[in-house]
Amino acid sequence: MSNQIFVYNTLVKKKVGIESLIPDQVNMYVCGPTVYNFAHIGNARPAIVFDILYRLLKYHFKKVTYLRNITDIDDKINLKAKEENVDISVISERYTKAYQEDMRSLGALNPDIEPRVTESIPEIINMVKKLLKNGSAYITEGHVLFHVPSFSEYGKLSGRNVDEMIAGARVEIAPFKRDPRDFVLWKPSDLDQPGWESPWGKGRPGWHIECSAMIEKYLGTSIDIHGGGQDLIFPHHENEIAQGTAAHDGELYCRTWIHNGFVTIEGKKMSKSLGNVLLVRDLLNIAPGEAIRWVLLSTHYRNVLDWNEDRLEDAILNLERIYIILDECSELSVVKGEIDPELTQLLKNDLNTSAALSYLRGMAEQLSLVKTSQLKANLIASANFLGFLQNNPKLFLMHLSSIRHRSVDIPTVEKMIELRNLARQNKDYKGSDEYRGRLLEMGIQIEDSPDGTKWRYSSRKILKAKRDD
């Protein structure tokens, strides 16, 4: 069995073994949320993906330091604070707390360090000073900009050429730039905008410099692992490499870059205009946190994850089956469990979580056939390692039953299902479809089977509510 963790390194475009600067110690920085709203399922994916990596690193290395930042200064935060006529700290604290609660509900461990950008303004200013001093940056019209042509390896991470970079998302073209790719390190603040005193006047940091400054402050000038969503590869992480390397005389900024794929909703890109942005806290009303976590890990982290009803129901049924098996084994004596080495090997191969979930199901089925204390203990230890089976089986099954029937008029649902089935028997297919549609409007998804018609609460009700708004 391999004793090394292999992951796909975006920088070199291939799978590599994770290496750390200091033997038996590893550090990891992951870009966290910009806290101006509640977390949606797309925000949750990197938190859960890198939570799995964090758990694996802790299993493999003697010392692990995991830093995930909170961006608490941003134009979207400023706008929301202005709309509510409150300080930006009110907005950022509200949604920071909500984000932390939601991620805990999904079984994510707390990072070792979770700094706010506003706590690192002196470090940001010092890094900008360094870049100005060595000629990597310049001052123009109250802004401090990084001069991209001064960094010869710019574009290596994303693999984009100059034209693609200029046309890339979130690259602001401004007449005062020496090069269209140059990006803001520090920008001036108006009287009604938050700001800090600096050698260049009252202002606030640009988006990219924040991460590099916090990395230097808490982890050092060179780190082992940097993670985030694929949408951050360009320009955010590309810019981080440029400024972080230039600020430290060419020292390697990061050894391994890891990026997770996007989340789509029923085959469509998640967006406010489509009304299909699914908030984690809304989903928690219709499914246990462990089921949402299961869905997020059911697809390889580098691939697009398409969130849909079938995936969520499959996750719920898998967990329900495992908890039922555990409940049936409740009388077995308690012994110390061991994490199955086959499970960790699957994760060491580029975080193959989908295979790990399948392996976990197999362990549960084995326990259902051979009910022994050791098998039960090993299943629980292995599942806990993945962030599952954190609940008492009976309480979980009761909670699941409660969720399935929450805010549902059960007699009405069952009567409509009866009328639909009667319409089907009479070959009134139009009437049958109408009943199905009315049930779906109520948030009820039905499935026909040889054992009869089954129903469940559907997240499509959440989507419909959002579209109606």
C-alpha positions in Angstrom: 0.0 0.0 0.0 1.2 3.5 -0.8 2.1 5.7 2.1 1.9 8.9 0.1 -1.1 11.1 -0.7 -1.5 11.7 -4.4 -3.5 14.7 -5.7 -3.9 16.5 -9.0 -1.6 19.6 -8.9 -3.2 22.3 -11.2 0.2 24.0 -11.5 2.0 21.1 -13.2 -1.2 19.6 -14.7 -0.7 16.1 -13.3 -1.2 13.9 -10.3 1.7 14.2 -7.8 2.6 13.1 -4.3 2.0 15.8 -1.7 5.4 17.1 -0.4 5.9 19.4 2.6 8.8 21.8 3.3 9.2 20.3 6.8 9.1 16.5 7.2 6.0 15.2 9.0 4.4 18.7 9.0 2.1 20.2 6.4 0.2 23.4 6.0 -2.8 24.2 3.8 -4.6 27.4 2.9 -8.1 27.3 1.4 -9.9 30.4 0.1 -13.0 30.8 2.3 -16.3 32.8 1.8 -16.9 36.4 1.2 -19.5 36.9 3.9 -22.4 39.0 2.4 -25.0 36.3 2.2 -25.9 32.8 3.4 -23.8 29.9 2.0 -25.2 28.1 -1.1 -24.3 24.5 -2.1 -21.5 25.8 -4.4 -19.9 27.5 -1.4 -20.2 24.2 0.6 -18.4 22.0 -1.9 -14.9 23.3 -1.3 -15.5 23.4 2.4 -16.4 19.7 2.4 -13.8 18.6 -0.2 -10.9 20.2 1.7 -12.4 19.0 5.0 -11.8 15.4 3.6 -8.2 16.4 2.6 -7.7 17.9 6.1 -8.8 14.7 7.8 -6.5 12.7 5.5 -3.6 14.9 6.2 -4.1 14.7 9.9 -4.1 10.9 9.5 -0.9 10.9 7.5 1.2 13.8 9.0 2.2 14.4 12.6 1.3 18.1 12.5 -1.2 19.8 10.2 -2.1 23.5 10.0 -5.2 24.3 8.0 -6.1 28.0 7.4 -9.4 29.0 5.7 -9.9 32.8 5.6 -13.0 34.9 5.9 -13.2 37.8 3.4 -15.0 40.5 5.5 -14.2 43.5 3.3 -15.6 43.6 -0.2 -17.8 45.8 -2.4 -20.8 43.4 -2.0 -20.5 43.6 1.8 -20.2 47.4 1.5 -23.4 47.6 -0.6 -25.4 45.4 1.8 -24.2 47.5 4.8 -25.2 50.7 3.0 -28.6 49.2 2.2 -29.2 48.3 5.8 -27.5 51.5 7.1 -25.1 49.5 9.4 -21.4 49.1 9.7 -19.8 46.4 7.5 -18.9 44.4 10.6 -22.6 43.8 11.3 -23.0 42.2 7.9 -19.8 40.2 8.0 -20.4 38.9 11.5 -23.9 37.9 10.7 -22.9 35.8 7.7 -19.7 34.5 9.1 -21.6 33.0 12.0 -24.2 31.6 9.6 -21.5 30.1 7.4 -19.7 28.4 10.3 -23.0 27.0 11.6 -23.9 25.6 8.1 -20.6 24.0 7.6 -20.7 22.4 11.0 -24.1 21.0 10.1 -22.4 19.3 7.1 -19.8 17.8 9.3 -16.9 20.0 8.4 -14.2 20.3 11.0 -13.2 23.8 12.1 -9.9 25.0 10.5 -7.0 25.5 12.8 -6.9 29.2 11.8 -9.8 31.3 10.4 -8.6 34.9 10.1 -10.5 37.9 8.8 -9.1 40.1 6.1 -9.7 43.2 8.3 -7.4 41.7 10.9 -4.5 41.7 8.5 -4.5 45.3 7.1 -1.0 46.1 8.4 0.4 43.0 6.7 -1.3 43.8 3.5 0.1 47.3 3.5 3.6 46.0 4.2 3.4 43.5 1.3 2.3 46.3 -1.1 5.3 48.3 0.1 7.6 45.4 -0.8 6.1 45.1 -4.3 6.5 48.8 -4.9 10.1 48.8 -3.6 11.2 46.0 -5.9 9.5 47.4 -9.0 6.7 44.9 -9.3 4.0 47.5 -8.6 3.3 51.1 -9.4 1.1 54.0 -8.2 -1.5 55.6 -10.4 -4.5 57.8 -9.7 -4.7 56.8 -6.1 -4.4 53.1 -6.9 -1.5 50.7 -6.4 -1.3 48.1 -9.2 0.8 45.0 -9.7 2.5 45.1 -13.1 2.0 41.7 -14.6 4.8 41.9 -17.3 7.3 42.1 -14.4 6.5 38.5 -13.6 7.6 36.2 -16.4 5.7 33.1 -15.3 2.3 34.7 -15.2 -0.3 32.4 -16.8 1.4 29.1 -15.9 -1.3 28.1 -13.4 -4.3 28.8 -15.7 -2.5 28.0 -19.0 -4.1 31.0 -20.6 -2.4 33.2 -23.2 -2.4 37.0 -23.1 -5.6 37.5 -25.1 -7.5 35.0 -23.0 -6.3 36.7 -19.8 -7.5 40.1 -21.0 -10.9 38.7 -21.9 -11.0 36.6 -18.7 -13.6 37.0 -16.0 -13.2 39.7 -13.4 -10.2 41.3 -15.1 -11.0 45.1 -14.9 -9.8 47.1 -17.8 -9.0 50.6 -16.8 -7.3 53.5 -18.7 -4.7 54.1 -16.0 -3.3 50.6 -16.3 0.1 50.2 -17.9 -1.0 46.7 -19.1 -4.6 45.4 -19.3 -3.7 42.5 -17.1 -2.4 44.6 -14.2 -4.4 44.2 -11.1 -5.3 46.3 -8.0 -3.3 45.8 -4.8 -4.7 48.9 -3.0 -7.6 51.2 -4.0 -8.9 54.5 -2.7 -12.0 54.7 -0.5 -14.7 57.4 -0.8 -16.1 59.1 2.3 -18.9 56.5 2.5 -16.7 53.5 1.9 -14.7 51.7 4.6 -11.0 52.4 4.5 -7.7 52.5 6.3 -4.9 55.0 6.3 -1.9 54.0 4.2 1.1 55.7 2.5 -1.2 56.1 -0.6 -4.1 57.7 1.3 -7.2 56.2 2.8 -8.2 53.1 1.0 -8.8 49.3 1.1 -7.1 46.3 -0.2 -7.6 44.6 -3.6 -9.1 41.2 -3.6 -5.9 39.2 -4.4 -3.4 40.7 -2.0 -5.5 39.7 1.0 -4.8 36.0 0.7 -1.1 36.4 0.1 -0.7 38.6 3.1 -2.6 36.3 5.4 -0.6 33.3 4.1 2.6 35.2 5.0 1.3 36.2 8.4 0.1 32.8 9.6 1.9 30.2 7.5 5.1 31.8 6.2 6.5 32.8 2.8 6.1 29.4 1.1 3.2 27.0 1.7 2.6 23.3 1.0 -1.0 23.2 -0.3 -3.4 25.9 -1.6 -7.0 25.0 -2.4 -10.2 26.5 -3.8 -12.8 26.2 -6.5 -11.9 26.1 -10.2 -13.4 29.5 -10.6 -10.5 30.9 -8.6 -7.7 29.6 -10.8 -7.9 32.8 -12.9 -7.5 35.5 -12.1 -7.3 35.1 -8.3 -4.8 32.3 -7.8 -2.8 33.4 -10.8 -2.5 36.8 -9.3 -1.6 35.3 -5.9 1.3 33.5 -7.4 2.6 36.6 -9.1 2.5 38.9 -6.1 3.4 36.2 -3.5 6.5 35.2 -5.5 7.5 38.7 -6.3 7.2 39.8 -2.7 9.7 37.2 -1.5 12.5 37.5 -4.1 11.3 34.6 -6.3 10.7 32.0 -3.5 8.3 29.3 -4.4 4.8 30.5 -3.3 3.1 27.1 -3.1 4.0 23.5 -3.9 0.7 22.0 -4.7 -2.5 23.7 -6.0 -5.8 21.8 -5.7 -9.1 22.9 -7.2 -12.6 21.4 -7.0 -15.1 21.5 -9.8 -18.3 23.5 -10.1 -21.8 22.6 -8.9 -24.7 22.7 -11.3 -28.4 22.4 -10.4 -30.3 19.9 -12.5 -27.9 20.4 -15.4 -28.0 24.2 -15.2 -25.5 26.7 -13.9 -26.5 28.1 -10.5 -27.5 31.7 -10.8 -29.9 34.2 -9.2 -31.4 34.9 -12.7 -32.5 31.3 -13.0 -33.8 31.2 -9.4 -31.9 28.0 -8.7 -29.4 29.1 -6.0 -29.8 26.5 -3.3 -28.8 27.7 0.2 -27.4 25.1 2.6 -29.8 26.2 5.4 -32.8 25.7 3.1 -31.6 22.2 2.2 -31.1 21.3 5.9 -34.9 21.7 6.2 -35.5 18.8 3.9 -32.4 16.6 4.4 -30.0 15.7 7.2 -26.6 17.4 7.0 -24.9 14.0 6.5 -27.0 13.4 3.4 -26.0 16.8 1.9 -22.4 15.9 2.7 -22.8 12.5 1.0 -24.0 14.2 -2.2 -21.1 16.6 -2.2 -18.7 13.7 -1.9 -20.5 11.4 -4.4 -18.7 12.8 -7.4 -14.9 13.2 -7.8 -13.9 16.6 -6.6 -12.4 17.7 -9.9 -15.6 16.9 -11.8 -18.7 18.9 -12.1 -21.2 17.9 -9.5 -24.8 18.1 -10.7 -27.2 18.5 -7.8 -30.5 16.9 -8.4 -33.4 15.2 -6.6 -32.2 11.7 -7.4 -28.7 12.3 -5.9 -30.2 13.6 -2.7 -32.7 10.8 -2.3 -30.0 8.2 -3.0 -27.8 9.8 -0.3 -30.7 9.7 2.2 -31.5 6.1 1.4 -27.8 5.0 1.7 -27.5 6.7 5.1 -30.8 5.4 6.3 -29.8 1.8 5.3 -26.5 2.1 7.2 -28.1 3.6 10.3 -30.8 0.9 10.3 -28.0 -1.8 10.2 -26.3 0.0 13.1 -29.5 0.2 15.1 -30.0 -3.6 14.5 -26.5 -4.1 16.1 -27.2 -1.9 19.1 -26.8 -4.7 21.6 -23.2 -5.6 20.4 -20.5 -4.8 23.0 -18.4 -1.7 22.6 -14.9 -2.2 21.4 -12.2 0.1 19.9 -12.6 0.5 16.1 -9.9 0.9 13.4 -10.2 3.0 10.3 -10.1 0.5 7.4 -6.8 0.9 5.5 -8.5 0.2 2.2 -10.6 3.2 2.7 -7.7 5.5 3.3 -5.9 4.1 0.2 -8.9 5.2 -1.9 -8.6 8.7 -0.5 -4.9 8.8 -1.0 -5.5 8.3 -4.7 -6.6 11.8 -5.5 -9.4 11.9 -2.9 -11.5 9.2 -4.5 -14.5 9.9 -2.3 -17.1 8.2 -4.5 -15.2 4.9 -4.2 -14.8 5.5 -0.5 -18.6 5.9 -0.1 -19.1 2.7 -2.0 -16.6 0.9 0.2 -18.4 2.3 3.3 -21.7 0.8 2.0 -19.9 -2.5 1.6 -18.7 -2.5 5.1 -22.2 -1.8 6.4 -23.7 -4.7 4.3 -21.0 -7.0 5.7 -22.0 -6.0 9.2 -25.6 -6.8 8.4 -24.5 -10.4 7.5 -21.9 -11.0 10.2 -22.9 -9.0 13.2 -19.7 -8.7 15.3 -18.6 -6.0 17.7 -15.3 -5.4 15.8 -17.0 -5.0 12.4 -19.4 -2.5 13.9 -16.6 -0.6 15.6 -14.5 -0.5 12.4 -17.5 0.7 10.4 -18.2 3.5 12.8 -14.5 4.5 12.9 -14.2 4.5 9.1 -17.4 6.4 8.7 -16.4 9.0 11.3 -13.2 9.5 9.4 -15.3 10.6 6.4 -17.6 12.7 8.6 -20.5 10.3 8.8 -22.4 8.3 11.4 -22.0 11.2 13.9 -25.5 10.5 15.4 -27.2 8.0 17.5 -29.0 5.6 15.0 -32.4 5.9 16.7 -32.2 9.7 16.9 -31.0 10.0 13.3 -33.9 7.8 12.0 -36.4 9.8 14.1 -35.0 13.0 12.7 -35.2 11.7 9.2 -38.8 10.7 9.7 -39.5 14.2 11.1 -37.9 15.9 8.1 -39.8 13.8 5.6 -43.1 14.9 7.1 -42.3 18.4 8.1 -44.8 21.1 7.0 -46.7 18.5 5.0 -50.4 17.9 5.3 -50.1 14.1 5.2 -53.8 13.2 4.9 -54.1 15.6 1.9 -51.0 14.1 0.3 -52.2 10.6 0.7 -55.7 11.5 -0.6 -54.3 13.1 -3.7 -52.1 10.0 -4.3 -55.2 7.8 -4.0 -57.1 10.0 -6.5 -54.1 9.9 -8.9 -53.9 6.1 -8.7 -57.6 5.9 -9.3 -57.2 8.1 -12.4 -54.4 5.9 -13.7 -56.6 2.8 -13.2 -59.3 4.5 -15.3 -56.6 5.4 -17.9 -57.3 9.1 -17.2 -53.7 10.0 -17.8 -54.3 13.7 -18.1 -56.0 13.7 -14.6 -53.1 11.6 -13.3 -50.6 14.1 -14.5 -52.5 17.0 -13.0 -52.4 15.3 -9.6 -48.7 14.7 -9.9 -48.2 18.4 -10.8 -50.3 19.6 -7.9 -48.3 17.4 -5.5 -45.0 18.8 -7.0 -46.4 22.3 -6.4 -46.7 21.3 -2.7 -43.1 20.1 -2.7 -44.0 16.4 -2.9 -42.1 14.1 -5.3 -43.8 10.7 -6.0 -42.4 7.5 -7.3 -44.3 4.4 -8.5 -43.0 1.0 -7.6 -44.4 -2.6 -7.5 -45.0 -2.0 -3.8 -47.1 1.0 -4.4 -46.6 4.8 -4.7 -44.0 6.3 -2.5 -43.6 10.0 -1.8 -41.0 12.3 -0.4 -40.5 16.0 0.2 -38.7 17.7 -2.7 -36.2 20.5 -2.8 -37.9 21.7 -6.0 -40.3 23.5 -3.7 -37.3 25.6 -2.6 -36.4 26.3 -6.2 -40.0 27.3 -7.1 -40.1 29.7 -4.1 -36.9 31.3 -5.3 -38.2 31.7 -8.8 -41.5 33.2 -7.6 -39.5 35.8 -5.6 
